[in-house]
Amino acid sequence: MTYHYTFRSKIQKCSRLMSDELNKILEPYQLNYSLWQVLFVIHSKQRCTSIDIAEYLNVSKPSITKRIQALQKLGALTLLESQDKRQKLLCLSEHGLSLHDHCKDRIAMFEQQIMQILTPSQIEVTEQTMELVMQQLQLMK
């Protein structure tokens, strides 16, 4: 059985290049890709806890806490009371919604730009391949 070092290294390199470009796009908004991920999850879920975000992104709760603090400093979040007094519900403030919408549009344009060289069938095969890899990784947990 042949081990494909190049598969892993290409995924990692692609991820790093994407993150670097996204950081450039997000910098004028005082965001980076890590903060954008949290903003995106909160927008998607509308209301959630830091634990929900950590589980969704598969990262530690302390790293989410730091990101939430940074987003609070930007005025992007609103904290709501929850039934569990130990956890606050997070939602986007008006500024956070505006940030999300501006960044989402810029990111969509970037994605369209890099994907214009791919055919619809190449995109479909790539998405299917990545989904299978993610499923396999989930099974290994």
N, C-alpha and C positions, 0 to 999 in steps of 0.2 A: 504494500500500500504506500503510495507516494504522498508525502506531506507537502502541501502547497504553501510554502512560506510567502510566496508572492501574493497569494490571495489576501492573507491577513495584512501584509504590508501595504497593499494597494488600498484596502479599506481604510486603514489607519491614515495613510497619506491623503486620501480623498477627504476624509473627515477633518483632518487638520487644515487642508487648503480651504475647505468650505467654511470652517470656523473662522479662519483668518479673514476671509472676504466678508463674512457676516459681521465680524467685529468692526471692519472698516465702515460698513453701511450703518451700523448702530452707534458708532462713536459720536456723531453730531447730536444724538439724542441722550447722551451721557449713559448709554447702555453698552453692554457687551453680550456675547452670545449666552453666557450663563444667566444673566439677568433677563434676557429675552425669553429664555426657556420658561422661567418662573412666570413672567408676565403672560406668556402664551397659555400656560396651563391654567392660571387663574381665569383668564378670559374664556377659555374653553369650558371650564367647570362652573363659571360664574361665581360660585362661592366654594371655598375649600379651606382646609387647614394645612399647616406646614407639613404635617405627616402625609396628607394626601399627595402633596407636591413631591415630597421625597420618594414616596412609593412609585409615583408615575414616572419620575425621571431616573429612578433607580440610583439615587445618591443618598448620602447620609443626611440626617436631620440637621446637624450643626452647619453643614454647608448651605442648606436651605435657609436656616436662620440668618446667616450672614447676608445672603442675597435679599431676603425680605427686609432686613435693616437698610440695605442700600436703596431698595425701591421705596421704602418709607421716607428716606431722606429726600428722594426726588419728588415726593408727594404723589406717587403713583398708586398707593394702596389705601384702602379704608379697612379698618378693623371692626368687626362686628362681634357681639356677644354670641356665644353658642351654649347649647345645653350643658356641655362639659366645660366647667369654669376654668379648667387648666389649659384649654385650647381656644384660641380666637379663630373666628372665621375670617378669611381674607377675601376681599373683592377689589376690583379696580375702581379707583376714584375717577372723576371726570378727566383729570390729567392723564391717568393711567390708560383710560379708554382711548384718549387722543393719541398717546404714545403708541399704543398697540396698533391703531389703525394706520398711522403714518409708516411705522416700521413694517407692518404686514405688507403694505403696498410696495415698499422698496425691496423687500425680500422676494416678493412674487416676481417683480421685474427681473431681479438677479437670477432667480431660478429659470425663468423663461429664456433669458439670455444664454445661460450655460447649456440648457437642454435643447436649444434650437438645432444643434448638430445631430440629434438623435431622432430616429424614426419612431413612430408610435409603437411598433413591435419591439424595438430595442428597449424602450421605456417600460413596456409591459413585462418583458423578460427580466429586466433588472429589478423591477419591483417584486416580481414573484420570487426571484432568487434571494433578495434581501429578506423577504418575509419568511422564507424557509430557513434561512440562517438564524433569524431571530427566534423562530419557533424552536429550533434545535437548542439554542442557547438557553431559552426558558426551561426546556425539559431538563437541562443539566443542573439547574439550580437546586 
